Amino acid sequence: MIDKINFNDMNEEDLWRIYKKNSNQDIREFFIKKYAPLVKYVAGKVAIGKPGNIEYEDLVGFGIFGLIDAIEKFDPDKNVKFKTYAVVRIRGAIYDELRSIDWVPRSIRQKVKEVEQAIKSVESRTGKVAQDEEIAKELNVDIKEFYSLMTKISSISIISLHDSWNMGDDNDKISIMDTLESHDSNNPELSAEKEEVKQLVINAINELPEKEKKVLVLYYYEDLTLKEIGEVLEVTESRVSQLHTKAILRLKVKLAEIKEGIS
């Protein structure tokens, strides 16, 4: 066991090598402190659209468990940056905890199902991407009510990104978030067996309306905040949130249709 580590004289690669051999607790604490800002960053992004009864500090606490899990399971020999690996684990831990406390009201869950069904009905009938006015009409609400509804269900749409989707084989399970975060080809969370599913998700994203696709790309790939995306697209932050929600709901509908076609 190594009693004393001089962190100033060692690079991170060496520290990982020692930790994987000895589980040195000083090194573990060093990594926790070093990457604590990453937890706060991820928690801050998750906090967008969260319900009022969930505090930012709670999200950070959930994320710390994800960071510790990432430290324990990280394999430095796989040529993957720890930061890339940790972000997935941290965000996943936060959403796992949010799901476990079941904070989403049943009425909101029902609204999500109604919107998904409306999108499916319109697109099945027209053979085209459903426009906002068409979805609103299918829901029997005016366009203003529809946009208000999109804002109300924004938080659950992000949670649904972590729901697993598969082609019938448990080994091929993948969440939409896995795919959105897998632009790093070395992402250890995405095995070769999942590549076919990943491609189906990417194809579904490419079929989204242009603005909704841009929101997903800017938010998940370019790592911009909703406010920054609003500046790029010259729309309000609230409108970006609505676009994000619609994109996720459309994506879920498309993937459900693909799965039905496969099975």
Backbone bond lengths (Angstrom), bond angles and torsions (degrees), N, CA, C in turn:
res aa  C-N    CA-C-N  psi(-1)  N-CA   C-N-CA  omega(-1)  CA-C   N-CA-C  phi
1 M - - - 1.463 - - 1.525 109.27 -
2 I 1.299 116.72 134.20 1.461 121.53 178.90 1.519 108.50 -84.18
3 D 1.329 116.75 122.76 1.458 120.54 -175.56 1.522 112.76 -83.02
4 K 1.293 116.93 -38.58 1.462 119.87 -174.21 1.517 110.29 -133.95
5 I 1.316 116.06 128.23 1.461 121.32 179.49 1.517 108.52 -113.44
6 N 1.322 115.71 128.07 1.468 119.75 174.12 1.527 107.01 -95.04
7 F 1.343 115.70 95.57 1.455 120.07 -173.94 1.523 112.95 -65.75
8 N 1.307 116.92 -24.62 1.471 120.26 -178.82 1.521 112.25 -69.75
9 D 1.332 116.03 -23.21 1.464 120.05 -176.04 1.530 113.03 -99.86
10 M 1.332 117.15 5.05 1.459 119.32 -175.56 1.524 111.00 -127.47
11 N 1.326 115.81 143.16 1.464 118.62 174.46 1.528 109.18 -88.08
12 E 1.323 115.64 169.69 1.463 119.80 -174.12 1.522 111.89 -65.93
13 E 1.300 116.85 -34.43 1.471 120.03 179.90 1.521 110.99 -60.28
14 D 1.340 116.14 -41.68 1.465 119.92 178.76 1.526 111.15 -67.08
15 L 1.318 115.57 -38.37 1.465 119.82 179.94 1.532 110.88 -63.83
16 W 1.341 116.32 -40.56 1.459 119.39 178.05 1.527 110.76 -63.73
17 R 1.327 115.77 -40.05 1.461 119.82 -178.98 1.531 110.56 -62.70
18 I 1.326 115.96 -43.41 1.467 120.06 179.32 1.528 110.87 -66.86
19 Y 1.333 115.33 -42.58 1.468 118.82 -176.87 1.520 111.83 -63.93
20 K 1.329 116.75 -40.13 1.453 119.67 -178.79 1.537 111.66 -68.30
21 K 1.329 116.14 -22.87 1.462 119.48 178.31 1.527 112.11 -87.46
22 N 1.357 115.37 -36.91 1.463 119.12 -169.89 1.527 115.95 -119.84
23 S 1.354 117.59 -8.36 1.472 121.54 -175.81 1.519 111.17 49.85
24 N 1.326 115.30 43.25 1.464 120.92 -178.85 1.528 110.66 -63.13
25 Q 1.333 116.78 122.73 1.454 121.48 -174.64 1.524 113.17 -69.55
26 D 1.333 117.60 -27.94 1.466 120.22 175.94 1.535 110.61 -65.07
27 I 1.332 115.26 -40.02 1.465 119.75 178.11 1.521 109.60 -67.87
28 R 1.317 116.26 -40.94 1.474 120.52 178.25 1.521 110.79 -58.05
29 E 1.332 116.36 -45.85 1.461 120.38 178.95 1.522 111.21 -65.39
30 F 1.327 116.01 -35.33 1.466 120.85 178.19 1.525 110.22 -61.78
31 F 1.340 116.94 -44.95 1.468 120.80 179.69 1.533 111.31 -67.26
32 I 1.323 116.84 -38.99 1.471 120.03 179.06 1.523 110.12 -61.63
33 K 1.329 116.89 -45.79 1.466 120.77 -179.45 1.527 111.31 -68.11
34 K 1.328 115.99 -40.03 1.457 119.66 -178.44 1.518 112.00 -64.01
35 Y 1.328 116.65 -40.00 1.469 120.34 -174.93 1.523 113.70 -100.95
36 A 1.331 117.38 7.12 1.471 120.30 175.01 1.528 111.79 -57.81
37 P 1.346 119.74 -39.40 1.475 119.73 176.61 1.527 112.54 -60.42
38 L 1.341 117.23 -29.69 1.460 120.53 177.78 1.526 109.84 -66.60
39 V 1.321 116.89 -38.11 1.463 121.07 177.16 1.528 109.78 -62.06
40 K 1.333 116.74 -44.51 1.465 120.79 -179.81 1.528 110.82 -64.13
41 Y 1.311 116.07 -37.38 1.465 120.64 179.27 1.524 110.35 -64.57
42 V 1.347 116.74 -48.20 1.462 120.66 -179.40 1.526 110.04 -64.40
43 A 1.334 116.59 -42.67 1.468 120.73 179.22 1.521 110.79 -61.26
44 G 1.329 116.41 -36.34 1.460 120.65 178.61 1.514 111.98 -64.38
45 K 1.325 116.71 -38.61 1.466 119.83 178.17 1.526 110.89 -71.08
46 V 1.332 116.01 -38.54 1.459 119.26 178.27 1.529 110.14 -66.01
47 A 1.326 116.15 -33.62 1.474 121.16 -176.05 1.518 112.48 -61.09
48 I 1.328 117.18 -22.86 1.464 120.14 178.51 1.526 108.78 -65.69
49 G 1.310 116.13 118.04 1.460 120.44 179.08 1.509 114.70 86.09
50 K 1.352 116.83 3.46 1.463 118.61 178.92 1.521 110.44 -72.69
51 P 1.345 117.51 156.40 1.460 120.43 178.20 1.518 111.26 -70.25
52 G 1.323 117.11 157.16 1.460 122.09 -175.28 1.508 114.54 -65.01
53 N 1.347 117.66 -22.88 1.462 119.43 -177.26 1.528 112.80 -85.39
54 I 1.310 118.08 1.80 1.465 122.13 176.95 1.524 108.21 -109.18
55 E 1.329 116.42 117.97 1.461 121.28 -177.72 1.530 111.09 -85.32
56 Y 1.334 114.60 150.56 1.468 120.57 177.78 1.529 110.59 -57.17
57 E 1.347 116.49 -40.52 1.463 120.59 -179.30 1.530 111.43 -61.98
58 D 1.341 115.57 -32.67 1.472 119.07 176.87 1.524 110.60 -65.45
59 L 1.330 115.53 -41.76 1.465 119.89 179.38 1.525 110.60 -62.60
60 V 1.332 116.05 -40.13 1.467 120.27 178.05 1.528 109.70 -62.14
61 G 1.331 115.46 -43.70 1.464 119.50 178.74 1.518 112.29 -60.48
62 F 1.331 116.40 -43.20 1.473 119.93 176.86 1.531 110.11 -61.54
63 G 1.334 114.98 -40.70 1.460 120.02 -177.04 1.517 113.51 -67.20
64 I 1.323 116.67 -31.88 1.465 120.03 178.84 1.525 110.44 -60.40
65 F 1.334 116.36 -38.75 1.466 119.56 177.13 1.527 110.19 -62.12
66 G 1.331 116.03 -37.56 1.460 119.71 177.30 1.512 111.66 -66.02
67 L 1.328 116.77 -38.68 1.467 121.09 178.39 1.525 110.35 -63.85
68 I 1.319 116.81 -45.69 1.468 120.64 179.40 1.523 110.27 -61.69
69 D 1.322 116.25 -41.60 1.464 120.91 177.61 1.524 110.43 -61.41
70 A 1.345 116.13 -40.58 1.468 120.54 179.72 1.522 110.73 -64.82
71 I 1.328 117.01 -40.66 1.468 121.29 179.61 1.528 109.93 -62.40
72 E 1.329 115.99 -41.69 1.466 119.91 -177.97 1.528 112.13 -69.25
73 K 1.329 117.17 -35.04 1.463 120.55 -172.35 1.530 114.52 -100.79
74 F 1.319 117.50 -7.47 1.466 120.59 -177.37 1.530 110.87 -65.04
75 D 1.323 115.03 135.96 1.460 121.39 177.49 1.524 108.71 -114.88
76 P 1.341 118.10 102.65 1.467 121.14 -177.66 1.524 113.84 -65.39
77 D 1.321 116.96 -15.13 1.467 120.09 -179.13 1.522 112.69 -78.92
78 K 1.331 117.56 -8.84 1.470 120.33 -177.53 1.527 112.76 -87.69
79 N 1.308 117.43 6.99 1.457 121.75 175.52 1.535 112.53 57.67
80 V 1.323 115.52 42.11 1.454 122.60 177.72 1.522 108.07 -121.67
81 K 1.316 116.98 136.90 1.458 119.63 177.57 1.526 109.52 -67.20
82 F 1.334 115.84 137.35 1.462 119.05 -179.31 1.524 111.02 -61.01
83 K 1.316 117.35 -37.74 1.464 120.15 -178.80 1.529 110.75 -58.81
84 T 1.323 116.69 -42.68 1.466 121.28 179.19 1.525 110.64 -61.46
85 Y 1.323 115.50 -45.05 1.460 121.19 -179.54 1.522 111.04 -67.35
86 A 1.339 116.57 -42.49 1.458 121.19 -174.42 1.529 112.41 -67.15
87 V 1.329 117.05 -37.56 1.463 119.71 -179.22 1.526 110.52 -57.05
88 V 1.323 116.93 -42.98 1.464 121.33 -179.79 1.524 110.23 -63.23
89 R 1.334 116.39 -45.51 1.461 121.02 -179.05 1.525 112.05 -66.17
90 I 1.326 116.64 -40.97 1.462 121.27 -178.21 1.519 110.25 -65.48
91 R 1.332 115.63 -50.48 1.465 119.25 -179.01 1.528 110.23 -63.58
92 G 1.315 117.46 -40.46 1.448 120.79 179.12 1.521 112.01 -61.62
93 A 1.340 117.00 -40.80 1.465 120.97 179.60 1.522 111.01 -64.28
94 I 1.331 116.73 -39.24 1.462 120.70 179.53 1.525 110.27 -64.15
95 Y 1.324 117.04 -47.34 1.456 120.16 -178.04 1.524 112.07 -71.15
96 D 1.318 117.53 -32.40 1.463 119.78 175.61 1.523 109.88 -60.56
97 E 1.332 116.20 -42.43 1.463 120.20 -179.24 1.520 110.74 -69.14
98 L 1.335 116.87 -40.56 1.466 119.84 178.33 1.524 110.75 -61.65
99 R 1.325 116.05 -40.74 1.460 119.11 178.27 1.521 111.57 -65.52
100 S 1.333 116.26 -38.09 1.461 120.33 -175.67 1.523 112.28 -67.30
101 I 1.345 117.04 -30.76 1.465 119.06 179.72 1.533 111.40 -88.88
102 D 1.347 116.05 -4.72 1.469 122.26 171.79 1.522 112.05 48.45
103 W 1.328 116.01 60.15 1.461 121.04 -174.64 1.530 113.19 -85.27
104 V 1.330 117.64 -7.18 1.467 119.30 -176.56 1.534 109.87 -84.47
105 P 1.340 118.58 122.40 1.466 121.12 179.10 1.532 111.43 -59.47
106 R 1.338 115.34 147.02 1.463 120.61 -178.85 1.537 111.31 -59.47
107 S 1.337 115.67 -34.93 1.461 119.82 -178.80 1.526 111.82 -63.24
108 I 1.352 116.15 -35.91 1.473 120.28 179.07 1.526 109.89 -70.84
109 R 1.329 116.45 -40.78 1.472 119.92 177.70 1.531 110.34 -59.25
110 Q 1.333 115.69 -40.52 1.457 120.49 179.71 1.516 110.95 -64.58
111 K 1.337 116.84 -39.62 1.463 121.08 179.21 1.528 110.84 -63.43
112 V 1.317 116.15 -39.27 1.464 120.09 178.20 1.529 110.00 -60.27
113 K 1.323 116.45 -45.28 1.475 120.60 179.31 1.521 110.98 -62.36
114 E 1.331 116.25 -38.48 1.465 120.30 -179.74 1.531 110.94 -66.04
115 V 1.331 117.02 -40.84 1.465 120.06 179.54 1.523 110.23 -67.18
116 E 1.336 116.80 -43.39 1.462 120.36 178.22 1.529 110.69 -59.12
117 Q 1.325 116.96 -42.92 1.457 121.20 179.81 1.519 110.92 -65.85
118 A 1.336 116.39 -38.16 1.467 120.54 178.86 1.525 110.84 -64.22
119 I 1.318 116.48 -43.46 1.469 120.60 177.96 1.529 110.24 -60.98
120 K 1.329 115.48 -46.08 1.472 120.65 -179.57 1.522 110.99 -61.48
121 S 1.336 116.65 -43.73 1.470 120.95 -177.97 1.523 111.31 -63.75
122 V 1.341 116.30 -46.32 1.466 120.67 -178.89 1.526 110.50 -62.85
123 E 1.318 116.64 -46.90 1.465 120.00 -175.86 1.523 112.05 -71.12
124 S 1.329 117.28 -31.43 1.469 119.98 175.86 1.525 110.59 -68.07
125 R 1.319 115.10 -36.07 1.462 120.37 -177.45 1.525 112.45 -76.77
126 T 1.330 116.64 -38.94 1.472 120.41 -174.38 1.523 113.65 -98.46
127 G 1.336 116.11 -22.95 1.457 119.25 -176.59 1.512 112.49 73.64
128 K 1.345 116.91 14.50 1.464 122.05 -178.95 1.521 109.61 -130.43
129 V 1.336 114.86 167.78 1.462 120.06 175.66 1.524 109.05 -63.31
130 A 1.329 116.85 128.93 1.468 121.38 -177.97 1.523 111.15 -68.75
131 Q 1.320 117.14 127.77 1.458 122.29 177.02 1.528 109.41 -83.94
132 D 1.327 116.06 158.65 1.465 120.68 -177.14 1.524 111.76 -55.33
133 E 1.322 116.08 -44.89 1.471 120.50 -178.08 1.524 110.90 -62.74
134 E 1.333 116.37 -36.97 1.461 120.49 179.81 1.528 111.29 -68.78
135 I 1.329 116.06 -40.42 1.466 119.81 178.43 1.524 109.94 -65.64
136 A 1.333 116.18 -43.19 1.465 120.73 179.03 1.523 110.88 -60.04
137 K 1.338 116.36 -43.76 1.462 120.80 179.80 1.525 110.78 -63.37
138 E 1.335 116.34 -40.53 1.457 120.81 178.95 1.532 111.05 -63.42
139 L 1.336 115.53 -32.70 1.469 121.51 178.84 1.528 112.07 -84.31
140 N 1.348 114.90 -6.96 1.467 120.99 -178.32 1.526 112.40 62.92
141 V 1.355 115.87 41.51 1.467 121.61 174.94 1.520 107.72 -131.46
142 D 1.345 116.98 160.96 1.459 118.34 176.26 1.527 108.84 -82.13
143 I 1.325 116.35 170.06 1.463 121.08 -172.68 1.521 112.12 -64.22
144 K 1.337 116.66 -32.75 1.465 120.44 179.17 1.527 110.04 -66.14
145 E 1.328 116.56 -42.80 1.467 121.07 177.91 1.529 110.61 -64.74
146 F 1.328 115.56 -36.35 1.470 120.06 -179.83 1.522 110.52 -63.11
147 Y 1.342 116.93 -46.72 1.464 119.97 179.48 1.527 111.43 -64.97
148 S 1.320 116.42 -35.55 1.463 119.99 176.45 1.520 110.67 -64.27
149 L 1.329 115.57 -38.47 1.460 120.94 178.38 1.520 110.92 -64.69
150 M 1.332 116.73 -39.84 1.458 120.86 178.68 1.527 111.06 -60.04
151 T 1.327 116.18 -38.32 1.465 120.44 178.39 1.518 110.83 -67.70
152 K 1.330 116.77 -41.09 1.466 121.07 -177.79 1.524 112.25 -64.36
153 I 1.319 117.09 -35.80 1.468 119.45 -175.00 1.527 112.61 -97.56
154 S 1.337 116.95 10.56 1.469 120.20 -176.12 1.524 112.40 -61.06
155 S 1.338 117.66 -38.23 1.461 119.80 -176.07 1.522 112.11 -66.90
156 I 1.325 118.02 -41.33 1.463 119.82 -179.05 1.526 111.52 -71.69
157 S 1.328 117.24 -25.68 1.466 118.69 178.93 1.524 110.76 -65.82
158 I 1.344 116.57 -33.60 1.464 120.04 178.48 1.524 109.95 -72.22
159 I 1.331 116.42 -40.78 1.459 120.04 177.12 1.526 110.67 -58.42
160 S 1.328 116.14 -39.99 1.464 120.23 -176.07 1.522 112.31 -66.51
161 L 1.316 117.33 -15.67 1.461 120.38 176.22 1.524 111.41 -62.36
162 H 1.319 116.41 -24.16 1.454 120.56 -176.18 1.519 112.99 -95.21
163 D 1.322 117.37 -1.79 1.459 120.03 175.96 1.525 109.20 -70.49
164 S 1.319 116.77 133.75 1.466 120.35 -177.63 1.521 111.66 -72.54
165 W 1.305 115.34 144.53 1.459 123.14 177.49 1.508 106.70 -131.98
166 N 1.328 117.76 139.07 1.462 118.66 -179.41 1.521 110.72 -147.20
167 M 1.325 114.67 171.99 1.459 120.58 -178.61 1.520 111.28 -100.26
168 G 1.322 116.74 18.36 1.458 119.73 179.21 1.511 113.09 110.17
169 D 1.314 117.69 -14.13 1.456 122.69 179.20 1.521 108.09 -109.97
170 D 1.335 117.73 123.37 1.463 121.09 -178.19 1.519 112.19 -58.45
171 N 1.321 116.93 -27.07 1.464 119.78 179.78 1.521 112.11 -71.62
172 D 1.331 116.79 -15.71 1.457 120.58 -177.72 1.524 112.44 -101.79
173 K 1.316 117.65 13.66 1.461 120.23 -179.91 1.522 110.98 -63.09
174 I 1.331 115.12 139.41 1.458 120.94 179.92 1.527 107.25 -156.89
175 S 1.307 116.85 144.11 1.459 119.50 175.48 1.523 108.30 -99.52
176 I 1.332 115.53 161.10 1.464 119.09 176.86 1.525 109.54 -59.01
177 M 1.333 116.14 -37.65 1.461 119.57 -179.57 1.517 111.63 -63.21
178 D 1.340 117.48 -37.35 1.466 120.05 176.49 1.519 110.33 -54.29
179 T 1.320 115.76 -44.20 1.454 121.03 -177.23 1.521 111.68 -71.46
180 L 1.327 116.40 -42.22 1.464 119.96 179.94 1.519 111.29 -63.34
181 E 1.345 116.08 -29.84 1.455 119.65 -178.01 1.523 112.50 -96.09
182 S 1.339 117.49 2.17 1.459 119.52 -172.20 1.513 113.26 -97.29
183 H 1.363 116.35 24.17 1.456 117.58 177.66 1.526 110.88 -67.56
184 D 1.338 117.03 -16.50 1.457 120.91 169.04 1.526 106.99 -81.74
185 S 1.329 116.57 112.24 1.464 120.07 -174.37 1.524 112.71 -63.38
186 N 1.350 117.30 -15.04 1.448 120.08 179.81 1.525 112.64 -96.62
187 N 1.317 117.23 12.62 1.463 120.99 -178.94 1.524 109.87 -55.57
188 P 1.357 117.96 114.66 1.465 120.26 -175.92 1.513 113.08 -69.95
189 E 1.342 117.00 -13.74 1.454 119.66 179.74 1.529 111.86 -78.76
190 L 1.330 116.89 -9.55 1.457 119.94 -175.86 1.530 109.08 -116.96
191 S 1.327 117.01 103.04 1.452 120.57 -178.58 1.515 110.46 -80.18
192 A 1.325 115.14 166.26 1.464 120.26 -179.20 1.520 111.24 -61.55
193 E 1.334 116.78 -30.92 1.464 120.66 -178.28 1.530 112.35 -65.66
194 K 1.350 115.71 -19.33 1.467 119.56 -176.91 1.529 112.63 -94.01
195 E 1.296 116.83 -1.33 1.462 119.87 -173.45 1.527 112.71 -60.34
196 E 1.322 117.15 -37.29 1.457 119.50 -178.98 1.524 110.96 -65.32
197 V 1.342 115.94 -42.00 1.451 120.64 177.76 1.523 109.91 -64.72
198 K 1.328 115.16 -42.14 1.463 120.42 179.04 1.517 110.67 -56.89
199 Q 1.316 117.17 -43.62 1.460 121.02 -178.17 1.523 111.21 -65.54
200 L 1.323 116.97 -36.42 1.457 120.24 177.22 1.534 110.89 -63.11
201 V 1.321 116.19 -40.04 1.469 120.43 178.70 1.520 110.04 -65.53
202 I 1.329 116.43 -43.48 1.467 120.60 179.62 1.527 110.26 -61.73
203 N 1.327 116.78 -42.46 1.464 120.52 178.54 1.530 110.58 -61.75
204 A 1.336 115.93 -39.26 1.466 120.10 179.28 1.527 110.81 -65.64
205 I 1.327 116.11 -39.03 1.473 120.01 177.77 1.526 110.17 -62.73
206 N 1.319 116.23 -41.11 1.468 120.06 -178.42 1.526 113.00 -66.56
207 E 1.327 117.32 -18.61 1.460 120.93 179.13 1.535 112.68 -88.78
208 L 1.327 116.94 -3.75 1.463 120.42 -179.96 1.528 110.63 -70.30
209 P 1.349 117.44 155.84 1.467 120.13 172.51 1.526 110.02 -54.71
210 E 1.313 116.78 148.12 1.465 121.87 -170.15 1.526 113.65 -54.65
211 K 1.335 117.64 -46.52 1.461 119.70 -177.23 1.522 111.68 -65.36
212 E 1.327 116.61 -39.21 1.457 119.97 -179.87 1.527 110.49 -67.59
213 K 1.314 115.90 -39.25 1.459 119.76 177.29 1.530 110.68 -63.82
214 K 1.331 116.27 -40.34 1.467 120.31 178.88 1.516 111.44 -62.10
215 V 1.338 116.25 -39.99 1.461 120.08 179.71 1.526 110.21 -61.16
216 L 1.341 117.44 -44.95 1.457 120.74 179.21 1.526 111.48 -62.52
217 V 1.324 115.65 -44.31 1.467 120.03 -179.13 1.521 110.85 -63.32
218 L 1.331 116.80 -47.34 1.462 120.89 -177.26 1.527 111.64 -68.09
219 Y 1.330 116.85 -35.73 1.467 120.12 -176.61 1.526 111.94 -78.25
220 Y 1.339 116.82 -45.66 1.458 119.88 -173.18 1.526 113.66 -95.57
221 Y 1.319 117.58 -30.91 1.461 120.30 -178.28 1.522 112.32 -96.15
222 E 1.347 116.95 -42.23 1.459 120.51 -178.94 1.526 112.03 -92.69
223 D 1.347 116.38 -7.37 1.464 122.15 174.37 1.532 113.11 63.49
224 L 1.314 117.97 31.89 1.459 121.11 176.97 1.525 110.16 -83.98
225 T 1.330 117.32 154.33 1.458 121.27 174.44 1.533 108.29 -80.48
226 L 1.341 115.79 167.84 1.461 119.33 178.37 1.529 110.59 -62.18
227 K 1.321 115.96 -36.67 1.465 120.13 178.84 1.524 110.57 -63.51
228 E 1.332 116.64 -45.02 1.468 120.75 179.80 1.529 110.97 -65.09
229 I 1.328 116.31 -38.22 1.470 119.71 177.94 1.526 109.72 -63.90
230 G 1.338 116.33 -39.51 1.461 120.64 177.44 1.514 111.88 -58.44
231 E 1.322 115.98 -39.11 1.463 120.27 178.57 1.526 111.06 -67.07
232 V 1.331 116.18 -38.79 1.468 120.37 179.15 1.529 110.79 -66.42
233 L 1.325 116.10 -44.45 1.466 120.90 -176.47 1.530 112.68 -88.22
234 E 1.351 115.48 -5.52 1.469 121.78 -179.54 1.528 111.61 59.77
235 V 1.330 115.07 46.69 1.469 121.97 174.46 1.519 107.67 -135.43
236 T 1.320 117.00 170.21 1.461 120.68 -179.58 1.520 111.17 -74.05
237 E 1.335 115.75 160.91 1.463 120.96 176.99 1.523 110.69 -61.90
238 S 1.330 116.23 -36.78 1.461 120.94 177.90 1.524 110.93 -62.23
239 R 1.324 115.58 -40.36 1.474 119.85 179.12 1.529 110.76 -65.91
240 V 1.328 117.07 -37.97 1.461 120.43 177.57 1.527 110.14 -62.20
241 S 1.338 115.90 -41.63 1.461 120.62 178.63 1.523 110.23 -60.40
242 Q 1.333 116.59 -41.11 1.458 121.04 178.59 1.531 110.99 -64.48
243 L 1.323 116.19 -43.23 1.462 120.93 179.29 1.531 110.82 -62.28
244 H 1.328 115.65 -41.50 1.457 120.96 178.81 1.522 110.55 -61.56
245 T 1.333 115.80 -45.38 1.467 120.50 -179.36 1.520 110.97 -62.18
246 K 1.328 116.43 -46.10 1.471 119.44 179.32 1.519 111.24 -62.23
247 A 1.325 117.08 -38.95 1.463 120.38 -179.66 1.520 110.74 -61.66
248 I 1.329 116.25 -43.88 1.464 119.81 -178.71 1.525 111.14 -67.20
249 L 1.325 117.13 -41.69 1.465 120.09 179.61 1.527 111.12 -65.28
250 R 1.336 116.55 -41.86 1.475 119.57 176.79 1.526 110.10 -61.02
251 L 1.330 115.32 -41.06 1.458 120.85 -178.06 1.528 110.17 -62.24
252 K 1.326 116.32 -43.37 1.462 120.26 178.76 1.527 111.42 -62.37
253 V 1.333 116.20 -40.66 1.468 120.07 178.66 1.524 110.45 -63.64
254 K 1.341 116.54 -45.76 1.461 120.69 -179.17 1.526 111.57 -62.10
255 L 1.324 116.20 -42.82 1.459 119.54 -179.12 1.523 111.64 -67.92
256 A 1.332 116.46 -36.83 1.468 119.70 176.89 1.525 110.29 -63.00
257 E 1.341 116.80 -39.57 1.465 120.95 179.11 1.526 110.80 -66.58
258 I 1.341 115.51 -40.16 1.471 119.62 178.67 1.517 109.94 -62.78
259 K 1.338 115.60 -44.17 1.464 120.10 -178.72 1.529 110.45 -62.90
260 E 1.332 116.53 -40.61 1.469 120.59 177.78 1.524 110.95 -61.09
261 G 1.340 115.16 -38.92 1.454 120.15 -179.73 1.515 112.48 -67.89
262 I 1.343 115.87 -33.81 1.462 120.67 179.95 1.524 111.12 -73.50
263 S 1.336 114.92 -42.89 1.461 120.21 -178.11 1.526 110.51 -85.06
